[in-house]
C-alpha cells in the first residue's frame, strides 16, 4: 500500500474507517490482525478491562498501526480468510466476551464492536459481492 494512501486512510474518522474495513475485507475476502506466531493472535485488555482483538483491512495498515508493546512481543501482521474469521471468531461462544477493535490508528483510536455487530456488517457486505 502506498504511504500516501495509508496517510489518507488514517485521516478518516473511526466510523469511516469501519466502513472502509468492512468494504475492503469483503472485497478481498481477508482480515488482518496481529499474531506472535501462527496461532497466537493478539487480544489485549483495554483500560476498562474489555478484551479487544485488533483488526485491519490490509497488512501494511496492521504493520504501521500496531501498538509498540505488540511489536516488542514479536507480533506481526497475519491474515485470515474473512469466511474462516467469521466461522472461528464470530460463531465461537467461547469468544463472546471479546470485542473487535476495527482499524486502529497510530493514536490508538478505533471503533470497538461486538462480534455480532461485526459479523452482521461483514455478512451484509459479502452478500453484495456475490
TIRO-2110 file (N, C-alpha, C; in Angstrom, 1 decimal):
// TIRO-2110
0.9, -1.2, 0.0, N, 1, A
0.0, 0.0, 0.0, CA, 1, A
0.9, 1.2, 0.0, C, 1, A
0.6, 2.2, -0.8, N, 2, A
1.4, 3.4, -0.9, CA, 2, A
1.3, 4.2, 0.4, C, 2, A
2.4, 4.8, 0.8, N, 3, A
2.4, 5.6, 2.1, CA, 3, A
1.4, 6.7, 2.0, C, 3, A
1.1, 7.3, 0.9, N, 4, A
0.1, 8.4, 0.8, CA, 4, A
-1.3, 7.9, 1.0, C, 4, A
-1.5, 6.7, 0.5, N, 5, A
-2.8, 6.0, 0.8, CA, 5, A
-3.0, 5.7, 2.2, C, 5, A
-2.0, 5.2, 2.9, N, 6, A
-2.1, 5.0, 4.3, CA, 6, A
-2.4, 6.3, 5.1, C, 6, A
-1.6, 7.3, 4.7, N, 7, A
-1.8, 8.6, 5.4, CA, 7, A
-3.3, 9.1, 5.2, C, 7, A
-3.8, 9.0, 4.0, N, 8, A
-5.2, 9.4, 3.7, CA, 8, A
-6.2, 8.6, 4.5, C, 8, A
-6.0, 7.3, 4.6, N, 9, A
-6.9, 6.4, 5.3, CA, 9, A
-6.9, 6.7, 6.8, C, 9, A
-5.8, 7.1, 7.3, N, 10, A
-5.7, 7.4, 8.7, CA, 10, A
-6.3, 8.7, 9.1, C, 10, A
-6.6, 9.5, 8.1, N, 11, A
-7.3, 10.8, 8.4, CA, 11, A
-8.8, 10.6, 8.5, C, 11, A
-9.3, 9.4, 8.1, N, 12, A
-10.7, 9.1, 8.2, CA, 12, A
-11.1, 9.0, 9.7, C, 12, A
-12.4, 9.3, 10.0, N, 13, A
-13.0, 9.2, 11.3, CA, 13, A
-13.0, 7.7, 11.7, C, 13, A
-13.2, 7.4, 12.9, N, 14, A
-13.4, 6.0, 13.3, CA, 14, A
-14.5, 5.3, 12.6, C, 14, A
-15.6, 6.0, 12.4, N, 15, A
-16.8, 5.4, 11.7, CA, 15, A
-16.4, 5.1, 10.2, C, 15, A
-15.7, 6.1, 9.6, N, 16, A
-15.4, 5.9, 8.2, CA, 16, A
-14.4, 4.8, 8.0, C, 16, A
-13.5, 4.6, 9.0, N, 17, A
-12.5, 3.5, 8.9, CA, 17, A
-13.2, 2.2, 9.1, C, 17, A
-14.3, 2.1, 9.9, N, 18, A
-15.0, 0.8, 10.0, CA, 18, A
-15.7, 0.5, 8.6, C, 18, A
-16.3, 1.5, 8.0, N, 19, A
-16.9, 1.3, 6.7, CA, 19, A
-15.9, 0.9, 5.7, C, 19, A
-14.8, 1.5, 5.7, N, 20, A
-13.7, 1.1, 4.8, CA, 20, A
-13.3, -0.4, 5.0, C, 20, A
-13.1, -0.7, 6.3, N, 21, A
-12.7, -2.0, 6.7, CA, 21, A
-13.6, -3.1, 6.2, C, 21, A
-14.9, -2.9, 6.4, N, 22, A
-15.9, -3.8, 6.0, CA, 22, A
-15.9, -4.0, 4.5, C, 22, A
-15.9, -2.9, 3.8, N, 23, A
-15.9, -3.0, 2.3, CA, 23, A
-14.7, -3.7, 1.8, C, 23, A
-13.5, -3.3, 2.3, N, 24, A
-12.2, -3.8, 1.8, CA, 24, A
-12.1, -5.3, 2.1, C, 24, A
-12.5, -5.7, 3.4, N, 25, A
-12.4, -7.1, 3.8, CA, 25, A
-13.3, -8.0, 3.0, C, 25, A
-14.5, -7.5, 2.7, N, 26, A
-15.5, -8.2, 1.9, CA, 26, A
-15.0, -8.3, 0.5, C, 26, A
-14.4, -7.3, -0.1, N, 27, A
-13.9, -7.3, -1.4, CA, 27, A
-12.8, -8.2, -1.6, C, 27, A
-11.8, -8.2, -0.7, N, 28, A
-10.6, -9.0, -0.8, CA, 28, A
-10.7, -10.3, 0.0, C, 28, A
-11.8, -10.5, 0.7, N, 29, A
-12.1, -11.7, 1.4, CA, 29, A
-11.0, -12.1, 2.4, C, 29, A
-10.4, -11.1, 3.1, N, 30, A
-9.5, -11.4, 4.2, CA, 30, A
-9.5, -10.3, 5.2, C, 30, A
-9.1, -10.7, 6.4, N, 31, A
-9.0, -9.8, 7.5, CA, 31, A
-7.6, -9.9, 8.1, C, 31, A
-7.1, -8.8, 8.6, N, 32, A
-5.7, -8.8, 9.1, CA, 32, A
-5.7, -8.4, 10.6, C, 32, A
-5.0, -9.2, 11.4, N, 33, A
-4.8, -9.0, 12.8, CA, 33, A
-3.3, -9.1, 13.1, C, 33, A
-2.9, -9.2, 14.3, N, 34, A
-1.5, -9.4, 14.7, CA, 34, A
-1.4, -10.7, 15.4, C, 34, A
-0.3, -11.4, 15.2, N, 35, A
-0.1, -12.7, 15.8, CA, 35, A
1.4, -12.8, 16.2, C, 35, A
1.7, -13.5, 17.3, N, 36, A
3.1, -13.7, 17.7, CA, 36, A
3.7, -14.9, 16.9, C, 36, A
2.8, -15.9, 16.7, N, 37, A
3.2, -17.0, 15.8, CA, 37, A
2.0, -17.3, 15.0, C, 37, A
2.0, -18.5, 14.4, N, 38, A
0.9, -18.9, 13.5, CA, 38, A
-0.4, -19.0, 14.2, C, 38, A
-0.5, -19.2, 15.5, N, 39, A
-1.8, -19.4, 16.1, CA, 39, A
-2.1, -18.5, 17.3, C, 39, A
-1.2, -17.6, 17.6, N, 40, A
-1.3, -16.8, 18.8, CA, 40, A
-1.7, -15.4, 18.5, C, 40, A
-3.0, -15.2, 18.2, N, 41, A
-3.5, -13.9, 17.9, CA, 41, A
-3.4, -13.0, 19.1, C, 41, A
-3.1, -11.7, 18.8, N, 42, A
-3.0, -10.7, 19.8, CA, 42, A
-4.5, -10.3, 20.2, C, 42, A
-4.8, -10.5, 21.5, N, 43, A
-6.0, -10.0, 22.1, CA, 43, A
-5.6, -9.3, 23.4, C, 43, A
-5.9, -8.1, 23.6, N, 44, A
-5.4, -7.3, 24.7, CA, 44, A
-6.6, -6.8, 25.6, C, 44, A
-6.3, -6.4, 26.8, N, 45, A
-7.3, -5.8, 27.6, CA, 45, A
-7.1, -4.2, 27.6, C, 45, A
-8.2, -3.6, 27.4, N, 46, A
-8.2, -2.1, 27.4, CA, 46, A
-8.3, -1.6, 28.8, C, 46, A
-8.4, -0.3, 29.0, N, 47, A
-8.4, 0.3, 30.3, CA, 47, A
-9.6, 0.0, 31.1, C, 47, A
-10.7, -0.4, 30.4, N, 48, A
-11.9, -0.8, 31.1, CA, 48, A
-11.9, -2.3, 31.4, C, 48, A
-10.9, -3.0, 31.0, N, 49, A
-10.8, -4.4, 31.3, CA, 49, A
-11.5, -5.3, 30.2, C, 49, A
-11.9, -4.7, 29.1, N, 50, A
-12.5, -5.5, 28.0, CA, 50, A
-11.4, -6.1, 27.1, C, 50, A
-11.7, -7.3, 26.7, N, 51, A
-10.8, -8.0, 25.8, CA, 51, A
-11.0, -7.5, 24.3, C, 51, A
-9.9, -7.0, 23.7, N, 52, A
-10.0, -6.5, 22.4, CA, 52, A
-9.1, -7.2, 21.4, C, 52, A
-9.7, -7.6, 20.3, N, 53, A
-9.0, -8.2, 19.2, CA, 53, A
-8.9, -7.2, 18.1, C, 53, A
-7.6, -6.6, 17.9, N, 54, A
-7.5, -5.5, 16.9, CA, 54, A
-7.4, -6.1, 15.5, C, 54, A
-8.1, -5.4, 14.6, N, 55, A
-8.2, -5.8, 13.2, CA, 55, A
-7.9, -4.6, 12.2, C, 55, A
-7.4, -5.0, 11.1, N, 56, A
-7.2, -4.0, 10.0, CA, 56, A
-7.5, -4.6, 8.7, C, 56, A
-7.8, -3.8, 7.6, N, 57, A
-8.1, -4.3, 6.3, CA, 57, A
-6.9, -4.7, 5.5, C, 57, A
-5.7, -4.3, 5.8, N, 58, A
-4.6, -4.6, 5.0, CA, 58, A
-3.3, -4.8, 5.8, C, 58, A
-2.4, -5.6, 5.3, N, 59, A
-1.2, -5.9, 6.1, CA, 59, A
-0.4, -4.7, 6.4, C, 59, A
-0.2, -3.8, 5.5, N, 60, A
0.6, -2.6, 5.7, CA, 60, A
-0.1, -1.7, 6.8, C, 60, A
-1.4, -1.6, 6.8, N, 61, A
-2.0, -0.9, 7.9, CA, 61, A
-1.8, -1.5, 9.3, C, 61, A
-1.9, -2.8, 9.3, N, 62, A
-1.7, -3.5, 10.6, CA, 62, A
-0.3, -3.3, 11.0, C, 62, A
0.7, -3.4, 10.1, N, 63, A
2.1, -3.2, 10.5, CA, 63, A
2.3, -1.8, 11.0, C, 63, A
1.8, -0.8, 10.2, N, 64, A
2.0, 0.6, 10.5, CA, 64, A
1.4, 1.0, 11.9, C, 64, A
0.2, 0.5, 12.2, N, 65, A
-0.6, 0.9, 13.3, CA, 65, A
-0.5, 0.0, 14.5, C, 65, A
0.3, -1.1, 14.4, N, 66, A
0.4, -2.0, 15.6, CA, 66, A
1.0, -1.2, 16.8, C, 66, A
0.5, -1.6, 17.9, N, 67, A
1.0, -0.9, 19.2, CA, 67, A
2.4, -1.4, 19.4, C, 67, A
3.2, -0.5, 20.0, N, 68, A
4.6, -0.8, 20.2, CA, 68, A
4.8, -2.0, 21.1, C, 68, A
4.0, -2.2, 22.1, N, 69, A
4.1, -3.3, 23.0, CA, 69, A
3.9, -4.6, 22.3, C, 69, A
3.0, -4.6, 21.3, N, 70, A
2.8, -5.8, 20.5, CA, 70, A
4.0, -6.1, 19.6, C, 70, A
4.5, -5.1, 19.0, N, 71, A
5.7, -5.3, 18.2, CA, 71, A
6.9, -5.8, 19.0, C, 71, A
7.0, -5.3, 20.3, N, 72, A
8.1, -5.8, 21.2, CA, 72, A
7.9, -7.2, 21.5, C, 72, A
6.6, -7.7, 21.5, N, 73, A
6.3, -9.1, 21.8, CA, 73, A
6.6, -10.0, 20.6, C, 73, A
7.0, -9.4, 19.4, N, 74, A
7.2, -10.1, 18.2, CA, 74, A
6.0, -10.3, 17.3, C, 74, A
4.9, -9.6, 17.6, N, 75, A
3.7, -9.7, 16.8, CA, 75, A
3.9, -9.1, 15.4, C, 75, A
3.4, -9.8, 14.5, N, 76, A
3.5, -9.4, 13.1, CA, 76, A
2.1, -9.5, 12.5, C, 76, A
1.8, -8.8, 11.4, N, 77, A
0.5, -8.9, 10.7, CA, 77, A
0.3, -10.3, 10.2, C, 77, A
-0.9, -10.8, 10.4, N, 78, A
-1.3, -12.1, 9.9, CA, 78, A
-2.7, -12.0, 9.3, C, 78, A
-2.9, -12.6, 8.2, N, 79, A
-4.2, -12.6, 7.5, CA, 79, A
-5.0, -13.9, 7.8, C, 79, A
-6.3, -13.8, 7.7, N, 80, A
-7.2, -14.9, 7.8, CA, 80, A
-8.3, -14.7, 6.8, C, 80, A
-8.8, -15.7, 6.2, N, 81, A
-9.9, -15.6, 5.3, CA, 81, A
-11.1, -15.0, 6.0, C, 81, A
-11.8, -14.1, 5.4, N, 82, A
-13.0, -13.5, 6.1, CA, 82, A
-14.0, -14.5, 6.5, C, 82, A
-14.1, -15.6, 5.7, N, 83, A
-15.1, -16.6, 6.0, CA, 83, A
-14.6, -17.5, 7.2, C, 83, A
-13.3, -17.8, 7.2, N, 84, A
-12.8, -18.5, 8.3, CA, 84, A
-12.9, -17.6, 9.6, C, 84, A
-12.6, -16.4, 9.5, N, 85, A
-12.7, -15.4, 10.6, CA, 85, A
-14.1, -15.4, 11.2, C, 85, A
-15.1, -15.3, 10.3, N, 86, A
-16.5, -15.3, 10.8, CA, 86, A
-16.8, -16.6, 11.5, C, 86, A
-16.4, -17.7, 10.9, N, 87, A
-16.7, -19.1, 11.5, CA, 87, A
-16.0, -19.3, 12.8, C, 87, A
-14.7, -19.0, 12.8, N, 88, A
-13.9, -19.3, 14.0, CA, 88, A
-14.0, -18.3, 15.1, C, 88, A
-14.2, -17.0, 14.8, N, 89, A
-14.2, -16.0, 15.8, CA, 89, A
-15.6, -15.4, 16.1, C, 89, A
-16.4, -15.3, 15.1, N, 90, A
-17.7, -14.7, 15.3, CA, 90, A
-18.7, -15.7, 15.9, C, 90, A
-18.6, -17.0, 15.5, N, 91, A
-19.5, -18.0, 15.9, CA, 91, A
-19.1, -18.8, 17.1, C, 91, A
-17.9, -18.5, 17.7, N, 92, A
-17.4, -19.3, 18.8, CA, 92, A
-18.0, -18.7, 20.1, C, 92, A
-18.8, -19.5, 20.8, N, 93, A
-19.4, -19.0, 22.0, CA, 93, A
-18.4, -18.7, 23.1, C, 93, A
-17.2, -19.3, 23.0, N, 94, A
-16.1, -19.0, 24.0, CA, 94, A
-15.5, -17.6, 23.8, C, 94, A
-15.8, -17.0, 22.7, N, 95, A
-15.2, -15.7, 22.4, CA, 95, A
-16.3, -14.6, 22.5, C, 95, A
-17.4, -14.9, 23.0, N, 96, A
-18.5, -13.8, 23.0, CA, 96, A
-18.2, -12.6, 23.9, C, 96, A
-17.2, -12.8, 24.8, N, 97, A
-16.8, -11.6, 25.6, CA, 97, A
-15.6, -10.8, 25.0, C, 97, A
-15.2, -11.2, 23.8, N, 98, A
-14.2, -10.5, 23.1, CA, 98, A
-14.8, -9.4, 22.1, C, 98, A
-14.3, -8.2, 22.2, N, 99, A
-14.7, -7.2, 21.3, CA, 99, A
-13.7, -7.0, 20.2, C, 99, A
-14.1, -6.4, 19.1, N, 100, A
-13.2, -6.2, 17.9, CA, 100, A
-12.9, -4.7, 17.7, C, 100, A
-11.6, -4.4, 17.8, N, 101, A
-11.1, -3.0, 17.6, CA, 101, A
-10.8, -2.9, 16.1, C, 101, A
-11.7, -2.1, 15.4, N, 102, A
-11.6, -2.0, 13.9, CA, 102, A
-10.7, -0.9, 13.5, C, 102, A
-9.6, -1.3, 12.9, N, 103, A
-8.7, -0.3, 12.1, CA, 103, A
-8.2, 0.8, 13.1, C, 103, A
-7.5, 0.3, 14.1, N, 104, A
-6.8, 1.3, 15.0, CA, 104, A
-5.9, 2.2, 14.2, C, 104, A
-5.8, 3.4, 14.6, N, 105, A
-4.8, 4.3, 14.0, CA, 105, A
-3.6, 4.4, 14.9, C, 105, A
-2.6, 5.3, 14.6, N, 106, A
-1.4, 5.4, 15.4, CA, 106, A
-1.7, 6.0, 16.8, C, 106, A
-2.8, 6.7, 16.9, N, 107, A
-3.2, 7.3, 18.2, CA, 107, A
-4.0, 6.3, 19.1, C, 107, A
-4.0, 5.1, 18.6, N, 108, A
-4.8, 4.0, 19.4, CA, 108, A
-6.3, 4.3, 19.4, C, 108, A
-6.8, 4.9, 18.4, N, 109, A
-8.2, 5.2, 18.3, CA, 109, A
-8.8, 4.2, 17.3, C, 109, A
-10.0, 3.7, 17.7, N, 110, A
-10.7, 2.8, 16.8, CA, 110, A
-12.1, 2.7, 17.4, C, 110, A
-13.0, 2.2, 16.5, N, 111, A
-14.3, 1.9, 17.0, CA, 111, A
-14.3, 0.4, 17.4, C, 111, A
-14.8, 0.1, 18.6, N, 112, A
-14.8, -1.2, 19.1, CA, 112, A
-16.2, -1.8, 19.0, C, 112, A
-16.3, -2.9, 18.3, N, 113, A
-17.6, -3.5, 18.0, CA, 113, A
-17.8, -4.9, 18.7, C, 113, A
-19.0, -5.2, 19.0, N, 114, A
-19.3, -6.6, 19.5, CA, 114, A
-19.2, -7.5, 18.3, C, 114, A
-18.9, -8.8, 18.5, N, 115, A
-18.8, -9.7, 17.5, CA, 115, A
-20.1, -9.8, 16.6, C, 115, A
-21.2, -9.8, 17.2, N, 116, A
-22.5, -10.0, 16.4, CA, 116, A
-22.7, -8.8, 15.5, C, 116, A
-22.2, -7.6, 15.9, N, 117, A
-22.4, -6.4, 15.0, CA, 117, A
-21.4, -6.5, 13.9, C, 117, A
-20.2, -6.9, 14.1, N, 118, A
-19.2, -7.0, 13.1, CA, 118, A
-19.6, -8.1, 12.1, C, 118, A
-20.0, -9.2, 12.6, N, 119, A
-20.4, -10.4, 11.8, CA, 119, A
-21.6, -9.9, 10.8, C, 119, A
-22.6, -9.2, 11.4, N, 120, A
-23.7, -8.8, 10.5, CA, 120, A
-23.2, -7.8, 9.4, C, 120, A
-22.3, -6.9, 9.8, N, 121, A
-21.9, -6.0, 8.8, CA, 121, A
-21.0, -6.6, 7.7, C, 121, A
-20.2, -7.6, 8.1, N, 122, A
-19.4, -8.3, 7.1, CA, 122, A
-20.2, -9.2, 6.2, C, 122, A
-21.2, -9.9, 6.8, N, 123, A
-22.1, -10.8, 6.0, CA, 123, A
-22.9, -10.0, 5.0, C, 123, A
-23.4, -8.8, 5.4, N, 124, A
-24.2, -8.0, 4.5, CA, 124, A
-23.4, -7.5, 3.4, C, 124, A
-22.1, -7.1, 3.7, N, 125, A
-21.3, -6.6, 2.6, CA, 125, A
-20.8, -7.8, 1.7, C, 125, A
-20.6, -9.0, 2.2, N, 126, A
-20.2, -10.1, 1.4, CA, 126, A
-21.3, -10.5, 0.5, C, 126, A
-22.6, -10.3, 0.9, N, 127, A
-23.7, -10.6, 0.1, CA, 127, A
-23.7, -9.7, -1.2, C, 127, A
-23.3, -8.5, -1.0, N, 128, A
-23.3, -7.6, -2.1, CA, 128, A
-22.2, -7.9, -3.2, C, 128, A
-21.2, -8.7, -2.8, N, 129, A
-20.1, -9.1, -3.7, CA, 129, A
-20.4, -10.4, -4.4, C, 129, A
-21.5, -11.0, -4.0, N, 130, A
-21.8, -12.3, -4.7, CA, 130, A
-22.4, -12.1, -6.1, C, 130, A
END
